[in-house]
Amino acid sequence: MLRECPICCLPLPLDAKKWSINSCCCKHICTGCAYTNFVRRDPHNCLLVASRHVMCCACCGKAEGDKITDDEIKLKLCTACNLVKYCSVECQKNHWPQHEKACKKKAAEIREDRLFTQPDESYPGECPICCLPLPIDVTKRSLNSCCCKYICDGCEYANKKREKEQRLKLRCPYCREQLPVTDEDIDKNYTKRAKANSSNGREVLSSVGH
């Protein structure tokens, strides 16, 4: 067995990959202490040496796979930031003052990535009435020429049911304009909306060859 790490005073592992030696003092340093010193000096670059490739406890330097009595050490990843690993809950608590800043910074970045991940390009937007995502299948949403807004079939059905029960004239569920009857009136509405810079109106006109 090699000598002890001069920083943590723990025995150095036999595996040469789990300790390092610096040319300045020619001292053998365990990877745990080397990592801790690196993060202390530059916590923002923590990701460069950490992540799932870290094979030693960030607190005590015990390497994964080493044996204490008959038990083999198994490291567990910090679930908040996924940057460091610990061999025990006690080590995680002891290392928290050093790890807190980098952990909270990375955890915030992970939350932002999850919250603001952009949807697929095929995402058609939300129904302006119920604010639920519109289905990609065009047969499950409708477009009225008066306002050129896509409405989900649920809101369209609810509006028609209400108008039928109350014996009202058929109107657009969004803008409440009376629905056109003839194809000529429908084309006039689409043209009007296209001139008003409606992308849906221009899309309909281009599809019919106007």
ROSE-4610 file (N, C-alpha, C; in Angstrom, 1 decimal, always signed):
// ROSE-4610
residu = [M/M/M/L/L/L/R/R/R/E/E/E/C/C/C/P/P/P/I/I/I/C/C/C/C/C/C/L/L/L/P/P/P/L/L/L/P/P/P/L/L/L/D/D/D/A/A/A/K/K/K/K/K/K/W/W/W/S/S/S/I/I/I/N/N/N/S/S/S/C/C/C/C/C/C/C/C/C/K/K/K/H/H/H/I/I/I/C/C/C/T/T/T/G/G/G/C/C/C/A/A/A/Y/Y/Y/T/T/T/N/N/N/F/F/F/V/V/V/R/R/R/R/R/R/D/D/D/P/P/P/H/H/H/N/N/N/C/C/C/L/L/L/L/L/L/V/V/V/A/A/A/S/S/S/R/R/R/H/H/H/V/V/V/M/M/M/C/C/C/C/C/C/A/A/A/C/C/C/C/C/C/G/G/G/K/K/K/A/A/A/E/E/E/G/G/G/D/D/D/K/K/K/I/I/I/T/T/T/D/D/D/D/D/D/E/E/E/I/I/I/K/K/K/L/L/L/K/K/K/L/L/L/C/C/C/T/T/T/A/A/A/C/C/C/N/N/N/L/L/L/V/V/V/K/K/K/Y/Y/Y/C/C/C/S/S/S/V/V/V/E/E/E/C/C/C/Q/Q/Q/K/K/K/N/N/N/H/H/H/W/W/W/P/P/P/Q/Q/Q/H/H/H/E/E/E/K/K/K/A/A/A/C/C/C/K/K/K/K/K/K/K/K/K/A/A/A/A/A/A/E/E/E/I/I/I/R/R/R/E/E/E/D/D/D/R/R/R/L/L/L/F/F/F/T/T/T/Q/Q/Q/P/P/P/D/D/D/E/E/E/S/S/S/Y/Y/Y/P/P/P/G/G/G/E/E/E/C/C/C/P/P/P/I/I/I/C/C/C/C/C/C/L/L/L/P/P/P/L/L/L/P/P/P/I/I/I/D/D/D/V/V/V/T/T/T/K/K/K/R/R/R/S/S/S/L/L/L/N/N/N/S/S/S/C/C/C/C/C/C/C/C/C/K/K/K/Y/Y/Y/I/I/I/C/C/C/D/D/D/G/G/G/C/C/C/E/E/E/Y/Y/Y/A/A/A/N/N/N/K/K/K/K/K/K/R/R/R/E/E/E/K/K/K/E/E/E/Q/Q/Q/R/R/R/L/L/L/K/K/K/L/L/L/R/R/R/C/C/C/P/P/P/Y/Y/Y/C/C/C/R/R/R/E/E/E/Q/Q/Q/L/L/L/P/P/P/V/V/V/T/T/T/D/D/D/E/E/E/D/D/D/I/I/I/D/D/D/K/K/K/N/N/N/Y/Y/Y/T/T/T/K/K/K/R/R/R/A/A/A/K/K/K/A/A/A/N/N/N/S/S/S/S/S/S/N/N/N/G/G/G/R/R/R/E/E/E/V/V/V/L/L/L/S/S/S/S/S/S/V/V/V/G/G/G/H/H/H]
num = [1/1/1/2/2/2/3/3/3/4/4/4/5/5/5/6/6/6/7/7/7/8/8/8/9/9/9/10/10/10/11/11/11/12/12/12/13/13/13/14/14/14/15/15/15/16/16/16/17/17/17/18/18/18/19/19/19/20/20/20/21/21/21/22/22/22/23/23/23/24/24/24/25/25/25/26/26/26/27/27/27/28/28/28/29/29/29/30/30/30/31/31/31/32/32/32/33/33/33/34/34/34/35/35/35/36/36/36/37/37/37/38/38/38/39/39/39/40/40/40/41/41/41/42/42/42/43/43/43/44/44/44/45/45/45/46/46/46/47/47/47/48/48/48/49/49/49/50/50/50/51/51/51/52/52/52/53/53/53/54/54/54/55/55/55/56/56/56/57/57/57/58/58/58/59/59/59/60/60/60/61/61/61/62/62/62/63/63/63/64/64/64/65/65/65/66/66/66/67/67/67/68/68/68/69/69/69/70/70/70/71/71/71/72/72/72/73/73/73/74/74/74/75/75/75/76/76/76/77/77/77/78/78/78/79/79/79/80/80/80/81/81/81/82/82/82/83/83/83/84/84/84/85/85/85/86/86/86/87/87/87/88/88/88/89/89/89/90/90/90/91/91/91/92/92/92/93/93/93/94/94/94/95/95/95/96/96/96/97/97/97/98/98/98/99/99/99/100/100/100/101/101/101/102/102/102/103/103/103/104/104/104/105/105/105/106/106/106/107/107/107/108/108/108/109/109/109/110/110/110/111/111/111/112/112/112/113/113/113/114/114/114/115/115/115/116/116/116/117/117/117/118/118/118/119/119/119/120/120/120/121/121/121/122/122/122/123/123/123/124/124/124/125/125/125/126/126/126/127/127/127/128/128/128/129/129/129/130/130/130/131/131/131/132/132/132/133/133/133/134/134/134/135/135/135/136/136/136/137/137/137/138/138/138/139/139/139/140/140/140/141/141/141/142/142/142/143/143/143/144/144/144/145/145/145/146/146/146/147/147/147/148/148/148/149/149/149/150/150/150/151/151/151/152/152/152/153/153/153/154/154/154/155/155/155/156/156/156/157/157/157/158/158/158/159/159/159/160/160/160/161/161/161/162/162/162/163/163/163/164/164/164/165/165/165/166/166/166/167/167/167/168/168/168/169/169/169/170/170/170/171/171/171/172/172/172/173/173/173/174/174/174/175/175/175/176/176/176/177/177/177/178/178/178/179/179/179/180/180/180/181/181/181/182/182/182/183/183/183/184/184/184/185/185/185/186/186/186/187/187/187/188/188/188/189/189/189/190/190/190/191/191/191/192/192/192/193/193/193/194/194/194/195/195/195/196/196/196/197/197/197/198/198/198/199/199/199/200/200/200/201/201/201/202/202/202/203/203/203/204/204/204/205/205/205/206/206/206/207/207/207/208/208/208/209/209/209/210/210/210]
x = [+0.8/+0.0/+0.9/+0.5/+1.2/+1.0/+1.8/+1.6/+0.3/+0.0/-1.2/-1.2/-2.4/-2.5/-2.2/-1.3/-0.8/-1.9/-3.0/-4.1/-5.2/-5.7/-6.8/-6.3/-5.0/-4.4/-5.1/-5.7/-6.3/-5.4/-5.4/-4.4/-4.7/-3.7/-3.8/-4.2/-5.1/-5.5/-4.4/-4.4/-3.4/-3.5/-4.7/-4.9/-4.3/-3.4/-2.7/-3.6/-4.7/-5.7/-6.4/-6.4/-7.1/-6.3/-5.1/-4.3/-3.4/-2.9/-2.1/-0.9/+0.1/+1.4/+1.7/+2.0/+2.3/+3.8/+4.3/+5.8/+6.4/+5.6/+6.1/+6.6/+5.8/+6.2/+6.4/+6.1/+6.2/+5.5/+4.3/+3.5/+2.4/+2.1/+1.0/-0.3/-1.3/-2.5/-3.7/-4.6/-5.8/-6.7/-7.4/-8.2/-9.3/-9.8/-10.8/-10.3/-9.1/-8.5/-8.1/-7.6/-7.3/-8.5/-9.6/-10.8/-11.4/-11.4/-11.9/-11.1/-9.8/-9.0/-9.3/-9.5/-9.8/-11.1/-12.2/-13.5/-13.4/-12.6/-12.5/-11.9/-10.9/-10.2/-11.1/-11.8/-12.6/-13.9/-14.9/-16.1/-16.9/-16.8/-17.6/-17.1/-15.9/-15.5/-15.6/-16.5/-16.7/-17.1/-17.9/-18.4/-17.3/-16.1/-15.1/-14.5/-14.5/-13.8/-14.8/-16.1/-17.0/-17.9/-19.2/-20.2/-20.1/-20.7/-20.8/-19.4/-18.4/-17.1/-16.3/-16.7/-16.0/-16.1/-15.0/-15.0/-14.5/-14.5/-14.2/-15.1/-15.2/-16.0/-15.4/-16.2/-15.8/-15.3/-15.7/-15.4/-14.1/-14.2/-13.1/-12.1/-12.5/-11.5/-11.6/-12.5/-12.5/-13.0/-12.3/-12.6/-13.7/-14.5/-15.5/-14.9/-15.4/-14.8/-13.9/-13.3/-12.5/-13.3/-12.6/-13.3/-13.0/-14.1/-13.9/-14.5/-13.7/-14.1/-14.5/-15.8/-16.2/-17.1/-17.4/-18.3/-17.5/-18.1/-17.5/-18.1/-17.3/-17.8/-18.5/-19.7/-20.6/-20.9/-20.5/-20.7/-22.1/-22.7/-24.0/-23.9/-24.5/-24.4/-25.3/-24.8/-25.7/-26.8/-28.0/-29.2/-29.6/-29.1/-29.5/-28.8/-27.5/-26.6/-26.0/-25.9/-25.3/-23.8/-23.2/-21.8/-20.8/-21.1/-20.2/-20.8/-20.0/-20.5/-20.0/-20.7/-20.4/-20.5/-19.7/-19.8/-20.8/-21.2/-22.2/-22.9/-24.0/-24.7/-23.9/-23.1/-22.2/-21.2/-20.6/-19.7/-20.4/-21.6/-22.3/-22.6/-23.0/-23.2/-22.0/-20.8/-19.6/-19.1/-19.3/-18.8/-19.7/-20.9/-21.9/-21.4/-20.7/-20.3/-19.4/-18.6/-17.7/-18.5/-19.5/-20.2/-21.4/-21.9/-23.2/-23.3/-22.3/-22.4/-22.5/-21.6/-21.6/-22.8/-23.3/-24.5/-25.7/-25.9/-27.1/-27.1/-25.9/-25.8/-26.2/-25.6/-25.9/-27.4/-27.9/-29.3/-30.3/-29.9/-30.7/-30.7/-29.5/-29.4/-30.2/-30.2/-31.0/-32.5/-32.9/-34.4/-34.7/-33.9/-34.2/-34.2/-33.3/-33.3/-34.6/-35.1/-36.3/-37.6/-37.5/-38.7/-38.8/-37.6/-37.6/-37.1/-37.2/-36.9/-37.9/-37.4/-38.3/-39.0/-40.2/-41.0/-40.6/-41.0/-40.7/-41.3/-40.7/-41.1/-42.5/-43.0/-44.4/-45.4/-45.0/-45.9/-46.8/-48.1/-49.0/-49.4/-49.0/-49.5/-50.6/-51.2/-52.3/-53.6/-54.7/-56.0/-56.3/-56.7/-56.8/-58.0/-58.8/-59.9/-59.6/-59.2/-58.9/-57.4/-56.5/-55.1/-54.4/-55.0/-54.3/-53.6/-52.5/-51.8/-52.8/-52.7/-53.5/-52.9/-53.7/-53.2/-52.5/-51.5/-50.8/-51.6/-52.5/-53.5/-54.4/-54.4/-55.2/-56.7/-57.1/-58.5/-59.1/-58.2/-58.7/-58.7/-58.6/-58.7/-59.4/-60.0/-60.7/-60.2/-60.4/-60.0/-61.1/-61.6/-62.7/-62.1/-62.7/-62.2/-62.3/-63.1/-63.4/-62.1/-61.5/-60.4/-59.1/-59.3/-58.1/-57.4/-58.1/-57.6/-57.9/-56.9/-57.1/-57.8/-58.9/-59.7/-59.7/-59.5/-59.5/-60.9/-61.1/-62.4/-63.3/-62.6/-63.4/-64.1/-63.4/-64.0/-65.0/-64.7/-65.6/-66.9/-66.8/-68.0/-68.8/-68.1/-68.8/-69.6/-69.0/-69.7/-70.9/-70.8/-71.9/-73.1/-72.7/-73.7/-74.5/-73.8/-74.4/-75.4/-74.9/-75.7/-77.0/-76.8/-77.9/-79.0/-78.5/-79.4/-80.2/-79.5/-80.1/-80.7/-80.6/-81.2/-80.6/-79.3/-78.6/-78.1/-77.7/-77.1/-75.7/-75.2/-73.8/-72.8/-71.9/-70.9/-69.5/-68.5/-67.1/-67.0/-66.4/-66.3/-65.2/-64.4/-63.3/-63.7/-63.9/-64.2/-65.7/-66.6/-68.0/-68.7/-67.9/-68.5/-69.4/-70.5/-71.4/-70.6/-70.8/-70.0/-70.6/-69.7/-70.1/-70.8/-71.7/-72.5/-71.9/-71.6/-71.1/-69.6/-69.1/-67.7/-67.1/-67.8/-67.3/-67.1/-68.0/-67.8/-66.5/-66.4/-65.2/-63.9/-63.9/-62.6/-62.4/-63.4/-63.2/-62.6/-63.1/-62.6/-61.1/-60.7/-59.3/-58.4/-58.9/-58.2/-58.0/-59.0/-58.9/-57.9/-57.9/-57.0/-55.6/-55.4/-54.1/-53.5/-54.3/-53.8/-53.5/-54.1/-53.9/-52.7/-51.9/-50.7/-50.9/-52.0/-52.3/-51.6/-50.7/-50.0/-51.0/-52.0/-52.9/-53.8/-54.1/-54.9/-54.1/-52.8/-51.9/-51.7/-51.6/-51.4/-52.6/-53.8/-55.0/-55.1/-54.8/-54.9/-53.9/-52.7/-51.6/-52.0/-52.7/-53.0/-54.1/-54.9/-56.0/-55.6/-54.4/-54.0/-54.3/-54.6/-55.0/-53.7]
y = [-1.2/+0.0/+1.3/+2.3/+3.5/+4.3/+5.4/+6.2/+6.9/+7.7/+8.4/+9.7/+10.1/+11.5/+12.5/+13.5/+14.4/+15.5/+15.5/+16.4/+15.8/+14.7/+14.1/+13.0/+12.6/+11.6/+10.2/+10.0/+8.7/+7.9/+6.6/+5.8/+6.0/+6.1/+6.3/+4.9/+4.9/+3.6/+3.1/+1.8/+1.1/+1.5/+1.7/+2.1/+3.4/+3.5/+4.8/+5.8/+5.4/+6.3/+7.1/+6.6/+7.2/+8.2/+8.5/+9.5/+10.2/+11.4/+12.1/+12.6/+13.0/+13.6/+14.9/+15.9/+17.2/+17.4/+18.0/+18.1/+19.1/+20.0/+21.1/+20.6/+19.6/+19.1/+17.6/+17.0/+15.5/+14.7/+15.2/+14.6/+13.8/+12.6/+11.9/+12.4/+12.9/+13.4/+12.6/+12.2/+11.4/+12.3/+11.7/+12.4/+13.2/+12.8/+13.5/+14.9/+14.9/+16.2/+17.1/+16.4/+17.2/+17.8/+17.1/+17.6/+18.8/+18.5/+19.6/+20.9/+20.8/+22.0/+22.7/+21.9/+22.5/+23.2/+22.7/+23.3/+24.5/+24.5/+25.6/+26.8/+26.5/+27.6/+28.1/+27.3/+27.6/+26.8/+27.2/+26.4/+26.4/+27.5/+27.5/+26.5/+26.0/+24.9/+23.5/+23.5/+22.2/+21.1/+21.5/+20.5/+19.8/+20.5/+19.9/+18.6/+18.6/+17.4/+16.5/+17.0/+16.2/+15.3/+15.4/+14.6/+13.2/+12.3/+10.9/+10.2/+10.8/+10.2/+10.2/+11.0/+11.0/+9.7/+9.1/+7.8/+7.8/+9.0/+9.1/+10.0/+9.9/+10.7/+12.1/+13.1/+14.5/+15.0/+14.3/+14.8/+14.1/+12.8/+12.0/+11.4/+11.4/+10.8/+9.3/+8.6/+7.2/+6.8/+5.9/+5.6/+4.5/+4.6/+3.5/+2.2/+1.2/-0.1/-0.5/+0.5/+0.2/-0.6/-1.4/-2.1/-1.6/-1.4/-1.2/-2.4/-3.1/-4.4/-5.3/-5.7/-6.6/-5.9/-4.6/-3.9/-3.1/-3.1/-2.4/-1.0/+0.0/+1.4/+1.7/+2.2/+2.6/+4.0/+4.8/+6.2/+6.6/+7.6/+8.1/+9.5/+9.8/+11.1/+12.1/+13.4/+14.4/+14.7/+14.4/+14.4/+15.9/+16.9/+18.2/+18.8/+18.5/+19.0/+18.0/+16.8/+15.7/+16.0/+16.7/+17.1/+16.2/+15.9/+15.2/+13.9/+13.0/+11.8/+11.7/+11.0/+10.8/+9.4/+9.0/+7.6/+7.4/+8.5/+8.4/+9.8/+9.7/+10.9/+11.9/+11.3/+12.1/+12.9/+12.3/+13.0/+14.1/+13.8/+14.8/+16.1/+15.8/+17.0/+17.7/+17.0/+17.7/+18.5/+18.1/+18.7/+19.9/+20.0/+20.9/+22.4/+22.9/+24.2/+24.6/+23.6/+23.8/+23.6/+22.8/+22.4/+23.2/+23.9/+24.6/+25.6/+26.4/+27.4/+26.8/+25.9/+25.2/+24.4/+23.8/+22.9/+23.7/+24.8/+25.7/+26.3/+26.7/+27.3/+26.3/+25.0/+24.0/+23.6/+23.5/+23.0/+24.1/+25.4/+26.4/+26.3/+26.0/+25.8/+24.6/+23.5/+22.3/+22.7/+23.4/+23.8/+24.7/+25.6/+26.5/+25.7/+24.8/+24.0/+23.2/+22.7/+21.9/+22.8/+24.0/+24.9/+25.5/+25.9/+26.7/+25.9/+24.6/+23.8/+24.1/+24.5/+24.8/+23.6/+23.7/+22.6/+22.3/+21.2/+20.8/+21.9/+21.9/+22.9/+22.7/+21.5/+21.1/+21.6/+22.1/+22.5/+23.7/+23.5/+24.5/+25.6/+25.6/+26.7/+26.2/+27.2/+26.9/+27.4/+26.7/+27.2/+28.5/+29.6/+30.9/+30.9/+29.9/+29.9/+29.1/+27.8/+27.0/+27.0/+27.6/+27.7/+26.3/+25.3/+24.0/+23.8/+23.0/+22.8/+22.3/+22.9/+22.4/+21.1/+20.1/+18.9/+19.1/+18.3/+18.4/+17.9/+17.0/+16.5/+17.6/+18.1/+19.2/+18.9/+17.6/+17.2/+17.4/+17.7/+17.8/+19.3/+20.2/+21.6/+22.3/+23.5/+24.2/+25.6/+26.2/+27.6/+28.3/+29.4/+30.2/+31.4/+31.8/+32.8/+34.2/+34.4/+35.7/+36.3/+35.4/+35.8/+35.1/+34.0/+33.1/+32.6/+32.2/+31.6/+30.1/+29.3/+27.8/+27.6/+26.8/+26.5/+25.0/+24.5/+23.0/+22.5/+21.3/+20.7/+20.7/+20.7/+20.7/+22.0/+23.2/+24.5/+24.7/+24.2/+24.4/+23.6/+22.4/+21.6/+22.3/+22.8/+23.4/+24.6/+25.4/+26.6/+26.2/+25.2/+24.8/+24.2/+23.5/+22.9/+24.0/+25.0/+26.1/+26.9/+27.2/+27.9/+27.1/+25.8/+25.0/+24.9/+24.7/+24.7/+26.0/+27.1/+28.4/+29.0/+28.2/+28.6/+30.0/+30.0/+31.2/+31.1/+32.2/+32.1/+31.6/+30.9/+30.4/+31.5/+31.6/+32.6/+31.9/+32.6/+32.2/+32.1/+31.0/+30.9/+31.8/+32.4/+33.3/+34.7/+35.2/+36.6/+37.0/+35.9/+36.1/+36.7/+36.8/+37.2/+36.1/+36.6/+35.6/+34.9/+33.6/+32.8/+33.0/+33.2/+33.4/+32.1/+32.4/+31.3/+30.8/+31.8/+31.4/+31.4/+30.7/+30.6/+31.9/+32.8/+34.1/+34.9/+34.8/+35.6/+35.0/+33.7/+33.1/+33.6/+33.6/+34.1/+35.6/+36.4/+37.8/+37.9/+37.1/+37.1/+36.7/+35.7/+35.2/+36.3/+36.9/+38.0/+39.2/+39.5/+40.6/+40.3/+39.1/+38.7/+38.6/+38.2/+38.1/+39.5/+40.5/+41.9/+42.5/+41.9/+42.4/+41.6/+40.9/+40.2/+39.0/+38.3/+37.1/+35.9/+35.2/+34.1/+33.0/+32.7/+31.7/+32.0/+33.3/+33.8/+33.6/+34.0/+33.9/+32.4/+31.6/+30.2/+29.6/+29.9/+29.4/+29.9/+31.2/+31.7/+31.1/+30.9/+30.3/+28.8/+28.1/+26.7/+26.5/+27.6/+27.5/+28.2/+28.8/+29.4/+30.8/+31.6/+33.0/+33.8]
z = [+0.0/+0.0/+0.0/-0.8/-0.8/+0.5/+0.6/+1.8/+1.8/+2.8/+2.9/+2.1/+1.8/+1.1/+2.2/+1.9/+2.9/+3.3/+2.5/+2.8/+3.7/+3.3/+4.0/+5.0/+4.8/+5.7/+5.5/+4.4/+4.2/+3.3/+3.4/+2.6/+1.1/+0.3/-1.1/-1.8/-2.7/-3.4/-4.2/-4.4/-5.2/-6.6/-7.1/-8.5/-8.8/-9.7/-10.0/-10.6/-11.2/-11.8/-10.7/-9.5/-8.4/-7.5/-7.9/-7.3/-8.3/-7.9/-8.9/-8.2/-9.0/-8.4/-9.2/-8.5/-9.1/-9.1/-10.1/-10.3/-9.3/-8.8/-7.9/-6.6/-6.0/-4.7/-4.7/-5.8/-6.0/-4.9/-4.5/-3.5/-4.1/-3.6/-4.1/-3.4/-4.3/-3.8/-4.3/-3.4/-3.8/-4.7/-5.6/-6.6/-5.9/-4.7/-4.0/-3.5/-3.0/-2.5/-3.7/-4.8/-6.0/-6.6/-6.6/-7.2/-6.3/-5.0/-4.1/-4.2/-4.3/-4.5/-5.8/-6.9/-8.2/-8.1/-7.5/-7.4/-6.5/-5.4/-4.6/-5.3/-6.2/-6.9/-8.0/-8.7/-9.9/-9.9/-9.1/-9.0/-10.3/-11.1/-12.3/-13.4/-13.2/-14.1/-13.6/-12.6/-11.9/-12.9/-13.9/-14.8/-15.6/-15.7/-16.5/-15.9/-14.6/-14.0/-13.3/-13.2/-12.5/-13.4/-13.2/-13.9/-13.6/-14.4/-14.1/-14.2/-14.7/-14.9/-13.6/-12.6/-11.4/-10.7/-10.3/-9.7/-8.2/-7.6/-6.2/-5.4/-4.1/-3.3/-3.3/-3.5/-3.6/-2.2/-1.2/+0.2/+0.7/+0.8/+1.4/+0.5/-0.8/-1.8/-2.0/-1.3/-1.4/-2.8/-3.4/-4.8/-4.9/-6.0/-6.2/-6.4/-5.7/-5.9/-4.8/-4.0/-2.9/-1.8/-1.0/+0.0/+1.4/+2.2/+3.6/+4.4/+5.1/+5.7/+4.5/+4.5/+3.4/+2.4/+2.7/+1.8/+0.8/-0.4/-1.5/-1.6/-1.8/-1.8/-3.1/-3.0/-4.1/-4.0/-5.0/-5.0/-5.5/-4.9/-5.4/-5.9/-7.0/-7.6/-6.9/-6.8/-6.3/-7.2/-6.8/-7.6/-8.0/-7.3/-7.6/-8.8/-8.9/-10.0/-10.9/-10.5/-11.3/-11.5/-10.6/-10.8/-10.0/-8.8/-7.9/-7.4/-6.8/-6.2/-4.7/-3.9/-2.5/-2.1/-1.1/-0.7/+0.4/+1.1/+2.2/+2.3/+3.1/+3.4/+4.3/+5.1/+6.0/+5.2/+4.2/+3.3/+2.5/+2.1/+1.4/+2.2/+3.5/+4.4/+4.7/+4.9/+5.3/+4.1/+2.9/+1.7/+1.2/+1.8/+1.3/+1.3/+2.4/+2.3/+1.1/+0.7/-0.5/-1.8/-1.8/-3.0/-3.3/-2.3/-2.3/-3.5/-3.7/-4.8/-6.2/-6.4/-7.7/-7.9/-6.9/-6.9/-7.3/-6.6/-6.8/-8.2/-8.7/-10.0/-11.1/-11.0/-12.0/-11.9/-10.7/-10.5/-11.2/-11.0/-11.7/-13.2/-13.7/-15.2/-15.7/-14.9/-15.3/-15.3/-14.3/-14.2/-15.4/-15.7/-16.9/-18.2/-18.3/-19.6/-19.7/-18.6/-18.6/-18.9/-18.3/-18.4/-19.8/-20.3/-21.5/-22.8/-22.7/-23.9/-25.0/-26.2/-27.3/-27.8/-28.1/-28.7/-30.1/-30.6/-32.0/-33.0/-34.2/-35.2/-35.6/-35.5/-35.9/-34.9/-33.8/-32.7/-33.3/-33.3/-34.0/-33.1/-31.8/-30.9/-30.0/-29.3/-28.4/-28.9/-28.5/-28.8/-28.0/-28.7/-28.0/-27.0/-26.9/-26.0/-24.7/-24.9/-23.7/-23.3/-24.2/-24.0/-23.9/-24.4/-24.5/-25.8/-25.9/-27.1/-28.2/-29.4/-30.5/-31.0/-31.4/-32.0/-33.3/-33.5/-34.8/-36.0/-35.7/-36.7/-37.1/-38.4/-38.8/-38.8/-38.8/-38.7/-37.4/-36.4/-35.0/-34.5/-35.5/-35.2/-36.4/-36.2/-37.3/-37.4/-38.6/-38.9/-39.5/-38.8/-39.4/-40.1/-41.2/-42.1/-41.5/-40.5/-39.9/-39.2/-38.4/-37.6/-37.9/-38.6/-39.0/-37.8/-36.8/-35.6/-35.6/-35.3/-35.2/-33.8/-33.8/-32.6/-32.5/-31.3/-31.1/-31.2/-31.6/-31.8/-30.5/-29.4/-28.1/-27.9/-28.1/-28.0/-29.1/-30.3/-31.4/-31.2/-30.6/-30.3/-29.2/-28.1/-27.0/-27.5/-28.4/-28.9/-29.7/-30.6/-31.4/-30.6/-29.5/-28.7/-27.9/-27.4/-26.7/-27.7/-28.9/-29.8/-30.2/-30.4/-30.7/-29.6/-28.4/-27.3/-27.0/-27.3/-27.0/-28.3/-29.4/-30.7/-31.1/-31.1/-31.5/-32.9/-33.6/-34.9/-34.7/-35.8/-35.7/-35.8/-34.8/-34.7/-34.4/-34.8/-34.5/-33.0/-32.5/-31.0/-30.4/-31.3/-30.8/-31.0/-32.2/-32.4/-32.4/-32.3/-32.2/-33.4/-34.5/-35.8/-36.4/-37.1/-37.7/-38.8/-38.9/-39.8/-41.2/-42.2/-43.6/-44.2/-45.1/-45.7/-47.0/-47.9/-49.3/-49.3/-50.3/-50.6/-50.9/-51.5/-51.9/-50.6/-49.7/-48.4/-47.7/-47.7/-47.0/-47.7/-49.0/-49.7/-49.4/-49.3/-48.9/-47.5/-46.6/-45.3/-45.2/-45.9/-46.0/-46.6/-47.7/-48.3/-47.4/-46.6/-45.7/-44.6/-44.1/-43.0/-43.5/-44.8/-45.4/-45.5/-45.9/-46.1/-44.7/-43.6/-42.3/-41.7/-42.6/-42.2/-41.3/-41.6/-40.9/-41.6/-40.9/-41.5/-41.9/-41.1/-41.4/-42.7/-42.8/-43.9/-45.2/-45.2/-46.3/-46.7/-45.7/-45.9/-46.7/-46.3/-46.9/-48.4/-48.6/-49.9/-50.9/-50.3/-51.2/-51.5/-50.6/-50.8/-51.9/-52.0/-53.0/-54.3/-54.4/-55.6/-55.8/-54.8/-54.9/-54.9]
